[in-house]
Amino acid sequence: MELILNFLYKKKIKLSEINRIFVNLGPGKFTSLRISLSIAKAISIANDAVLVGYKSKDLINKNYKNLVKLNNKKSLNNSLIKPIYSS
């Protein structure tokens, strides 16, 4: 959590200003996805923020703007978060 708070501090973003959180649902390693999802869910509950899940394939060439476009089109999952684990 300290890493996240340092990142927000450097970007001059207050935790209370977050109203939407994008979390990668995989595929990925079990522990990594569980930790990421747990932290995202905790922040979302604390701030009453919307938690939006996306799959790795939605992140084209590490371009996060694609996620915003997909979210605006209501193409991302924000009702039920189900990670996809890989071995």
C-alpha distances in whole Angstrom, upper triangle without the diagonal:
4,5,5,6,9,10,11,12,14,15,16,15,14,11,15,17,15,18,17,15,16,15,17,19,21,23,20,19,19,16,14,15,14,10,10,13,11,8,10,13,11,10,14,15,14,15,18,17,19,17,19,20,21,23,23,26,25,23,27,26,23,24,22,24,26,23,24,28,27,25,28,31,29,29,25,24,23,24,24,21,22,20,23,23,24,26
4,5,5,6,9,10,10,12,14,15,14,14,12,16,17,16,20,20,17,19,18,20,22,23,25,23,22,22,19,17,18,18,14,14,16,15,11,14,16,14,13,17,18,16,17,20,20,22,20,22,23,24,25,25,28,28,25,28,27,24,25,23,26,28,25,26,30,29,28,30,33,32,31,28,27,26,28,27,24,26,24,26,26,27,28
4,6,5,6,9,10,11,12,14,14,14,13,17,17,16,19,19,16,17,16,18,20,21,23,21,20,20,18,15,17,17,13,12,15,15,12,13,16,15,14,17,19,18,18,21,20,21,20,21,21,22,23,22,25,25,22,25,24,20,22,20,23,25,23,24,27,27,26,28,31,30,30,26,26,25,27,27,23,25,23,24,24,25,26
4,5,5,6,9,10,11,12,11,11,10,13,14,12,15,15,13,14,14,16,19,20,22,20,20,20,18,15,16,16,13,11,13,13,10,10,14,13,11,14,16,15,15,18,16,18,16,18,18,19,21,21,24,23,20,23,23,19,20,18,20,22,20,20,24,24,23,25,28,27,27,23,23,22,24,24,21,23,21,23,23,25,27
4,5,5,6,9,10,10,9,9,8,12,13,12,16,16,14,16,17,19,22,24,26,24,24,24,21,19,19,19,16,14,16,16,12,13,15,14,11,14,16,14,14,18,16,19,18,20,21,22,24,24,27,26,24,26,26,22,23,20,22,25,22,22,26,27,25,27,30,29,29,26,26,24,26,26,24,26,24,27,27,29,30
4,5,5,6,9,10,10,11,11,15,15,15,18,19,17,18,19,21,24,25,27,25,25,25,22,20,21,21,18,16,19,18,15,16,19,17,15,18,20,18,18,21,20,22,21,22,23,24,26,25,28,27,24,26,25,22,22,20,23,25,23,24,27,28,26,28,31,31,31,28,28,27,29,29,26,28,26,28,28,30,31
4,5,5,6,9,9,10,11,14,14,13,17,16,15,16,16,18,21,23,25,23,23,24,22,19,20,20,17,15,18,18,14,14,18,17,14,17,20,18,17,20,18,20,19,20,21,21,23,22,25,23,21,23,22,18,19,17,19,22,20,20,24,25,23,25,28,28,28,25,25,24,27,27,24,26,24,26,27,28,30
4,5,5,6,5,7,7,11,10,10,14,14,13,15,16,19,22,24,26,25,25,26,24,21,21,21,18,16,18,18,14,14,17,16,13,15,18,16,15,18,16,18,18,19,20,21,24,23,26,24,21,24,23,20,20,17,19,22,20,19,23,24,22,24,27,26,27,24,25,23,26,26,24,26,25,27,28,30,32
4,5,5,6,7,9,12,12,13,17,18,17,19,20,22,26,27,30,28,28,29,26,23,24,25,21,19,21,21,17,17,20,19,15,18,20,18,17,20,19,21,21,23,24,25,27,27,29,28,25,27,26,23,23,20,22,25,23,22,26,27,25,27,30,30,31,28,28,27,29,30,28,30,29,31,31,33,35
4,5,8,10,12,15,14,15,19,19,18,19,21,23,26,27,29,28,28,29,27,24,25,26,23,20,23,23,19,19,22,21,18,21,23,21,20,23,21,23,23,24,25,25,27,26,29,27,24,26,24,21,21,19,21,24,23,22,26,27,26,27,30,30,31,28,29,28,31,31,29,31,29,31,32,33,35
4,6,9,11,14,12,12,16,16,16,17,19,21,25,26,28,27,28,29,27,24,24,25,23,20,22,22,19,18,21,21,17,19,22,20,18,21,19,20,21,21,23,23,25,24,27,24,22,23,22,19,18,16,17,21,20,19,22,24,22,24,27,27,28,25,27,25,29,29,27,29,28,30,31,32,34
4,7,10,12,10,12,15,17,17,19,21,23,27,29,31,30,31,32,29,26,26,27,24,22,23,24,20,19,22,21,17,19,21,19,17,20,18,21,21,22,24,25,28,27,30,27,25,27,26,22,22,19,20,23,22,21,24,26,24,25,28,28,29,27,28,26,29,30,28,31,30,32,33,35,37
4,6,8,7,8,12,13,13,16,18,21,24,26,29,28,29,29,27,24,24,25,22,19,20,21,17,16,18,17,14,15,18,16,13,16,15,17,18,19,21,23,25,25,28,25,23,25,25,22,21,18,18,22,20,18,22,23,21,22,26,25,26,24,25,23,26,27,25,28,27,30,31,33,35
4,5,5,7,11,13,14,17,19,22,25,27,30,29,30,29,27,25,24,24,22,19,20,20,16,15,17,16,12,14,16,13,11,14,13,16,17,19,22,24,27,27,29,27,25,28,28,24,23,20,21,24,22,20,24,25,22,23,27,26,28,25,25,23,25,26,25,28,27,30,31,34,36
4,5,6,9,11,11,14,16,20,22,25,27,26,27,26,24,22,21,21,18,16,17,16,13,12,13,12,8,10,12,9,8,11,10,14,14,17,19,21,24,25,28,25,24,27,27,24,23,20,21,23,21,20,23,24,21,23,26,25,26,23,23,20,22,23,22,25,24,27,29,31,33
4,6,8,11,12,16,18,22,24,27,30,29,30,29,27,25,24,23,21,19,19,18,15,14,14,13,9,10,11,9,6,9,9,13,15,17,20,23,26,27,30,27,26,29,30,26,25,22,22,25,22,20,24,24,21,22,26,24,26,23,23,20,22,23,22,26,26,29,31,33,36
4,6,9,11,15,17,21,23,26,29,29,30,29,28,25,24,24,22,19,19,19,16,14,16,15,11,11,13,11,8,11,9,12,14,16,19,21,25,26,28,25,24,27,27,24,23,19,19,22,19,17,21,22,19,19,23,22,24,22,22,19,21,23,22,26,26,29,31,33,36
4,6,7,11,13,17,20,23,25,25,26,26,25,22,21,21,19,16,16,16,13,11,12,12,9,8,11,10,7,9,7,9,11,13,16,18,21,22,24,22,21,24,25,21,20,16,17,19,16,15,18,19,16,17,20,19,21,18,18,16,18,20,19,22,22,25,27,30,32
4,7,10,13,17,19,22,25,25,27,26,25,23,21,21,20,17,16,17,15,12,12,13,10,8,10,10,7,7,4,6,9,11,14,17,20,22,24,21,20,23,25,22,20,17,17,18,15,13,17,17,13,15,18,16,18,16,16,13,15,17,17,21,21,24,27,30,33
4,7,10,13,15,19,21,22,24,23,23,20,18,19,18,15,14,15,13,10,11,12,10,8,11,12,9,9,5,5,6,7,11,13,16,18,20,17,17,20,22,19,17,14,14,15,12,11,14,14,10,12,15,13,15,12,12,10,13,15,14,17,18,21,23,26,29
4,6,10,12,15,18,18,20,20,19,17,15,15,14,11,10,12,10,7,9,11,8,7,11,12,10,10,7,6,5,6,8,11,14,15,18,15,15,18,20,17,16,12,14,15,11,11,14,14,11,14,16,14,15,12,12,10,13,14,12,15,15,18,20,23,26
4,7,9,12,15,16,18,18,18,15,13,14,14,10,10,13,11,8,10,13,11,10,14,15,14,14,10,9,6,5,6,7,10,12,14,11,11,15,17,14,13,10,12,12,8,9,13,11,9,13,15,13,13,9,10,9,13,13,11,13,13,15,17,20,23
4,6,9,12,12,14,14,14,11,9,11,11,7,7,10,10,7,9,12,12,11,14,16,16,15,12,11,7,6,5,6,9,10,13,11,11,15,17,14,14,12,14,14,10,12,15,14,12,16,17,15,14,11,10,10,13,12,9,11,10,12,14,16,20
4,6,8,9,11,12,13,10,7,10,11,8,8,12,12,10,12,15,15,15,18,20,19,19,16,14,11,9,6,5,6,6,10,9,9,13,15,12,13,11,14,13,11,14,16,14,13,17,18,16,14,11,11,12,14,13,10,10,8,9,11,13,16
4,6,8,10,10,12,10,7,9,11,9,8,12,13,11,12,16,17,16,18,21,21,20,17,15,11,9,6,6,5,7,10,10,11,15,17,15,16,15,17,16,13,16,18,15,15,18,19,16,14,11,10,11,13,11,8,7,4,6,8,11,14
3,5,8,9,11,9,7,10,12,11,11,14,15,14,16,19,20,19,22,24,24,24,21,19,15,13,9,8,5,6,9,10,11,14,16,14,16,15,18,16,14,18,19,17,17,21,21,19,16,13,13,15,17,14,11,9,6,5,6,8,11
4,7,9,12,10,9,12,14,13,13,16,18,17,18,21,22,22,24,27,27,27,24,21,18,16,12,10,7,7,9,11,12,14,16,15,18,17,20,18,16,20,21,18,19,23,23,21,18,15,15,17,19,16,13,11,7,5,5,6,9
4,6,9,7,6,10,12,11,12,15,16,16,18,20,21,22,24,26,27,27,24,22,19,17,13,12,10,9,12,14,14,16,17,16,19,18,21,20,18,22,23,21,21,25,25,24,21,18,17,19,20,18,14,12,8,7,5,5,8
4,6,5,6,9,10,11,12,14,16,17,18,20,22,22,24,26,27,27,25,24,20,19,16,15,13,12,15,18,17,20,20,19,22,21,24,23,21,25,26,24,24,28,28,27,24,21,20,21,22,19,16,14,10,9,6,5,6
4,6,5,6,9,10,11,12,14,15,16,18,20,21,22,24,26,26,24,23,19,19,16,16,14,14,18,19,19,22,23,21,24,23,26,25,23,26,28,25,25,29,29,27,24,21,19,20,21,18,14,12,9,8,5,7,8
4,6,5,6,9,10,10,12,14,15,16,18,20,21,23,24,25,23,23,19,19,17,17,16,16,20,21,21,24,24,22,24,23,27,26,23,26,29,26,26,30,30,28,26,23,21,21,22,19,16,14,11,12,9,10,11
4,6,5,6,8,10,11,12,14,16,17,18,20,21,23,24,22,21,17,17,15,15,14,13,17,18,17,20,21,18,21,20,23,23,20,23,26,24,23,27,28,26,24,21,19,20,21,19,15,14,10,11,9,11,12
4,6,5,6,8,10,10,12,14,15,16,18,20,21,21,19,18,14,14,11,12,11,12,15,16,16,19,20,18,20,18,22,21,18,21,23,21,20,24,25,23,21,17,16,16,18,15,11,10,7,8,8,10,12
4,6,5,6,9,10,10,12,14,15,16,18,20,20,19,18,14,15,13,14,14,15,19,19,19,23,24,21,23,21,24,24,21,23,26,23,22,26,27,24,23,19,17,17,17,15,11,10,8,10,9,12,14
4,5,5,6,9,10,11,12,14,15,17,18,19,18,18,15,16,14,16,16,16,20,20,20,23,24,21,23,21,24,24,21,23,26,24,23,26,28,25,24,20,19,18,19,17,14,13,11,13,13,15,16
4,6,5,6,9,10,11,12,14,16,17,18,16,15,12,13,11,13,13,14,17,17,16,20,21,18,19,17,20,20,17,19,22,21,19,23,24,22,21,17,16,16,17,15,12,12,10,13,13,15,17
4,6,5,6,8,10,10,12,14,15,15,14,13,9,10,9,11,13,14,18,17,17,21,22,19,21,18,21,20,17,19,22,20,18,22,23,20,19,16,14,13,14,12,9,10,8,12,12,15,18
4,6,5,6,9,10,11,12,14,15,14,14,11,13,13,15,17,18,21,21,21,24,26,22,24,21,24,24,20,22,25,23,21,24,26,23,23,19,16,15,16,14,11,12,11,15,15,18,20
4,5,5,6,8,10,11,12,14,13,13,11,13,13,16,17,18,22,21,20,24,25,21,22,19,22,23,19,21,24,23,21,24,26,23,23,19,18,16,17,16,13,15,14,17,17,20,22
4,5,5,6,9,10,11,11,10,10,7,10,10,13,15,16,20,18,18,21,23,19,20,17,19,20,16,17,20,19,17,20,22,20,20,16,14,13,14,14,11,13,13,16,17,20,22
4,5,5,6,9,10,10,9,9,7,10,11,14,17,19,22,20,20,24,26,23,23,20,22,22,18,19,22,20,18,21,23,20,20,16,14,12,13,12,10,12,13,16,18,21,23
4,5,5,6,9,10,10,11,10,13,14,18,20,22,25,23,23,27,28,25,25,22,24,25,21,22,25,24,21,24,26,23,23,20,18,15,16,15,13,16,16,20,20,24,26
4,5,5,6,8,8,10,9,12,14,17,20,21,24,23,22,26,27,23,23,20,22,23,19,19,23,22,19,22,24,22,23,19,18,15,16,16,15,18,18,21,22,25,28
4,6,5,5,4,6,6,10,12,16,19,21,23,21,21,25,26,23,23,19,21,21,18,18,21,20,17,19,21,19,20,16,15,12,13,14,13,16,17,20,22,25,28
4,6,5,7,9,9,13,15,19,22,24,27,25,25,28,30,27,27,23,24,25,21,21,24,23,20,22,24,21,22,19,17,14,14,14,14,17,18,22,24,27,29
4,6,8,11,12,15,18,21,24,26,29,27,26,30,31,28,28,24,25,27,23,22,26,25,22,24,26,24,25,22,20,17,18,18,17,20,21,25,26,29,32
4,5,9,11,14,17,20,23,25,28,25,25,28,30,26,26,22,23,24,21,20,23,23,19,21,24,22,23,20,19,16,17,18,18,21,22,26,27,30,33
4,7,9,13,16,19,23,25,27,25,25,28,30,27,26,22,23,24,20,19,22,21,18,19,22,19,21,19,17,13,14,16,16,20,21,25,27,30,33
4,6,10,13,16,20,22,24,21,21,25,26,23,22,19,19,20,17,16,19,18,14,16,19,16,18,15,14,11,13,14,14,18,19,22,25,28,31
4,6,10,13,17,19,21,18,19,22,25,22,21,17,18,18,14,13,16,15,11,13,16,13,15,12,11,7,9,11,11,15,17,20,23,26,29
4,7,10,14,16,18,16,17,20,22,20,19,16,17,17,13,13,16,14,11,14,16,13,14,10,9,6,8,9,8,12,13,16,19,22,25
4,7,10,13,15,12,13,17,19,17,16,13,14,14,10,11,13,11,8,12,13,10,10,7,6,4,8,9,8,11,12,15,17,20,24
4,7,10,12,10,11,15,18,16,16,13,15,13,10,12,14,11,10,13,14,11,10,6,5,6,9,8,6,8,9,11,14,17,20
4,7,8,6,8,12,14,13,13,11,13,11,8,11,12,9,9,13,13,11,9,6,7,9,12,11,9,10,9,10,13,16,19
4,5,5,7,10,13,12,13,12,14,12,10,13,14,11,12,16,16,14,11,9,9,12,14,13,11,10,9,8,11,13,16
4,5,6,8,10,9,11,11,14,12,10,14,15,13,14,18,18,17,14,12,13,16,18,17,14,13,11,10,12,12,16
4,5,6,9,10,11,12,14,11,10,14,14,12,14,17,16,16,13,12,14,17,19,18,16,15,14,12,14,14,18
4,6,9,9,9,9,10,7,7,10,10,8,11,14,13,13,10,9,11,14,17,17,15,15,14,14,16,17,21
4,6,6,6,6,9,7,7,10,11,10,12,15,15,15,13,12,14,16,19,19,17,17,16,15,17,18,21
4,5,6,8,9,7,9,12,12,11,14,16,16,17,15,14,17,20,23,23,21,21,19,18,20,20,23
4,5,9,10,9,11,14,14,15,17,19,20,21,18,18,20,23,26,26,23,23,21,20,21,21,23
4,6,9,9,10,13,14,14,16,18,19,20,18,17,19,21,24,24,21,22,19,19,20,20,23
4,5,6,8,10,11,12,14,15,17,18,16,15,18,20,23,24,22,23,21,21,23,23,26
4,5,5,7,9,10,11,13,15,16,14,13,16,17,21,21,19,21,19,20,22,23,26
4,5,5,6,9,10,11,13,14,14,13,16,17,21,22,21,23,22,22,25,26,29
4,5,5,6,9,10,11,12,11,11,14,16,20,21,19,21,20,20,23,24,27
4,5,5,6,9,10,10,9,8,11,13,16,17,16,18,17,18,21,22,26
4,5,5,6,9,10,10,9,13,13,17,19,18,20,20,21,24,26,29
4,5,5,6,9,9,10,13,14,18,20,19,21,21,22,25,27,30
4,5,5,6,5,6,10,12,15,17,16,18,18,19,22,24,28
4,5,5,6,6,9,9,13,15,15,17,18,19,23,25,28
4,5,8,9,12,12,15,18,18,21,22,23,26,29,32
4,5,8,11,12,15,17,18,20,21,23,26,28,32
4,6,8,9,11,14,15,17,19,20,24,26,30
4,7,9,12,13,14,15,17,17,21,23,27
4,6,9,10,10,12,13,15,18,21,24
4,6,7,7,9,11,13,17,19,23
4,6,7,10,12,15,18,22,25
4,7,10,13,16,19,22,26
4,6,10,13,16,19,23
4,6,10,13,16,19
4,7,9,13,16
4,6,10,13
4,7,10
4,7
4
